[in-house]
Amino acid sequence: MADQLRPVRTCLIGQPSEVANVLRSAQRRGHLVEYGEPRPMSGYRVAVDVTLMQPAKAAPTPRPATRPAERPAQRLTVSGRTCARVGAVTSAVGVLGGLTYGAWVVVQWIAAHWLQVVGVAAAVLMVAAYLFLRSRGGCAGLHCEGCGH
């Protein structure tokens, strides 16, 4: 049985060679009714209004009305202990991920600013050594009063 054809008006958009191929193919099959002038679009594309003969859509076949067999609804039951375990594992994974990300950020920052970090660490060590030697009551070697150094 041959399909019933009906005219359909549409707009073809594409590169000129692509649109020409579609029009040529539709004309060979005898489905081209009419077409308009190509309108230029962006990106080397054209738009052409065409009327083509296309098969009419067949009416959907009705399905027989059947009812599925009645089954009692099954409920998924989860114990409170299982929920607590899932929550604890999820929280632990989240905390571990956050700590890992924080450590990664610190390592990246130190890698980007290592010279400044070494300088600050050296200054802190010198101040700590000076304070330690001063607290022992001896001369820190920085010409303290009464030392005669």
C-alpha positions in Angstrom: 0.0 0.0 0.0 1.5 3.4 -1.0 1.7 6.1 1.6 -0.5 9.1 1.2 1.5 12.2 0.5 0.7 15.7 1.8 2.4 19.0 1.2 4.6 20.3 4.0 6.0 23.8 4.1 9.4 24.1 5.8 12.6 26.1 5.8 15.9 24.5 4.8 19.0 26.0 6.4 22.6 25.0 5.5 25.5 25.6 3.2 24.4 26.3 -0.4 25.7 23.0 -1.6 23.8 21.1 1.1 20.6 22.9 0.4 21.0 22.3 -3.4 21.6 18.6 -2.8 18.3 18.3 -0.8 16.4 20.2 -3.4 17.9 18.1 -6.2 17.1 14.9 -4.4 13.5 15.9 -3.6 13.0 16.9 -7.3 14.3 13.5 -8.5 11.8 11.7 -6.3 9.0 14.0 -7.4 8.4 15.5 -3.9 9.4 19.1 -4.6 6.4 21.3 -5.0 8.0 24.8 -4.8 10.9 26.7 -3.3 11.8 30.3 -2.7 14.8 32.5 -3.2 17.8 31.6 -0.9 18.4 34.1 1.9 22.0 34.6 3.1 22.6 33.8 6.8 25.7 34.0 9.0 28.6 31.5 8.5 28.2 30.8 4.8 24.7 29.4 5.3 21.5 30.1 3.4 17.8 29.6 4.2 15.3 28.5 1.6 11.5 28.2 2.1 10.3 25.0 0.4 7.2 22.9 0.0 7.7 19.2 -0.1 5.4 16.2 -0.4 5.8 14.0 2.6 4.0 10.9 3.8 1.1 11.6 6.0 1.5 10.5 9.6 -0.5 7.4 10.3 -3.0 7.4 13.1 -1.6 5.7 16.2 -3.0 2.2 16.7 -5.0 2.0 19.9 -3.7 -0.4 22.5 -6.0 -2.7 24.2 -7.0 -1.7 27.7 -5.4 -4.2 30.0 -4.8 -4.0 33.7 -1.7 -5.3 35.2 -2.2 -8.0 37.8 -2.8 -6.6 41.2 0.3 -6.9 43.4 0.7 -5.6 46.8 3.1 -2.7 47.0 6.5 -3.5 48.3 8.1 -1.0 50.6 11.8 -0.6 50.9 12.7 -0.6 54.5 16.0 0.7 55.9 16.9 0.4 59.5 18.0 3.4 61.5 21.4 1.7 62.1 22.0 1.5 58.4 21.1 5.2 57.9 23.5 6.1 60.7 26.3 4.1 59.1 25.7 5.7 55.7 25.6 9.1 57.3 28.8 8.5 59.2 30.7 7.2 56.1 29.4 10.1 54.0 30.5 12.6 56.6 33.9 11.0 57.0 34.4 11.0 53.3 33.4 14.7 53.2 35.8 15.7 56.0 38.7 13.7 54.4 38.0 15.3 51.1 38.0 18.8 52.7 41.3 18.1 54.6 42.9 16.8 51.5 41.8 19.8 49.5 43.1 22.2 52.2 46.5 20.4 52.3 46.7 20.6 48.5 46.0 24.4 48.7 48.7 24.9 51.3 51.3 22.9 49.3 50.4 24.9 46.2 50.8 28.2 48.0 54.1 27.2 49.5 55.4 26.0 46.1 54.4 29.4 44.6 55.9 31.5 47.5 58.8 29.3 48.8 61.3 32.1 48.9 59.1 34.3 51.1 58.4 31.3 53.4 62.1 30.5 53.8 62.8 34.2 54.6 60.1 34.4 57.2 61.2 31.1 58.8 64.8 32.3 59.0 63.7 35.6 60.7 61.5 33.7 63.2 64.4 31.3 64.0 66.8 34.2 64.6 64.3 36.0 66.9 63.6 32.8 68.8 67.4 32.1 69.2 68.0 35.6 70.5 65.1 35.4 73.0 66.3 32.0 74.1 69.8 33.2 74.7 68.6 36.3 76.5 66.3 34.3 78.8 69.3 32.2 80.0 70.9 35.3 81.4 74.0 35.1 79.2 75.2 37.3 76.4 73.4 36.9 73.2 76.4 38.2 71.4 74.7 41.4 70.4 76.7 43.8 72.6 74.4 43.8 75.6 75.0 46.4 78.4 77.7 45.5 80.8 78.9 42.6 78.8 82.1 44.2 77.5 81.8 42.1 74.4 
